Amino acid sequence: MRLGLRRTSFTLSSGRAVLGIGAAWNKEEAQGLGLSFPSRSERYEMLEEVLRIARRMGTVSASPPNDSRRW
């Protein structure tokens, strides 16, 4: 789910939306979908970045994320 849609869902549900997110674990599934499957450490770095952005988007006074993202 895109983060913008998550924020809209959260707003429409009066804060009752839940975001489920992970660092991927099934290599065969990713490859079957034509996706790359980076190393565990790289997947965790990507997850940490997404969580930072999601936290910022979840605050009322959040400024838009900058373009210094790595992924």
N, C-alpha and C positions, 0 to 999 in steps of 0.2 A: 504494500500500500504506500502510495506516495505520501510524503510528510505533509504536504498541503492538504490532502484529503483527510489525513489523520487529524489535523488541526480543525478542519471544518466539522468532522464527526464529533470531536470533543466539544466544540462549541454548541452544536445542535443537540447533543445529548446532555447538556448541562454538566459536563465533566465526567460522564460515566463511560467514556470510550476507553478501551484498553489497547495498547500497542504491543504486539508480540514480535520480537525481533531476535535474531541470532547471528552467529558467525559462520553458518553453513557447516555441514559435516558429511554430506553424502556426495562423494566425488563422482560416482557413476551417474547419479541423477543430474548433477551439474553438466557433465559431459554429454549426457543424453539430450539436454536442452541446448547444447551448443555454447555453454558458458565456460569461461575459464575457471580453474579451481586453484587459486594461489595457496601458498604455504599457510600453515596455521597462524604464524605470527603476522603475516600480511593481512589475513582475514580479520584478526583481532584489531589490528590498526584501523582497518576500514570500519569495523563495528564501532570502535571508540569515536571515530569521526562522525559517523551517523548519529550516535547518541548525543554528542555535543551539539550538533545541529538541531536534533529533535528537542533537546532541552531548551535551547534558545527559542525555538518556534513555539514552545508551549508556554512561554511567559508573555504576559500582556505587553510589557514594555520592550520586548526583544527587538533588536535592530536586525535587519536582514543579514543573512550569512554573507561573509565576504568571498571573494573568488580565490582565496588561498588554499582551497581544498586540493588534496592530492589525488583523489579518485574521481 
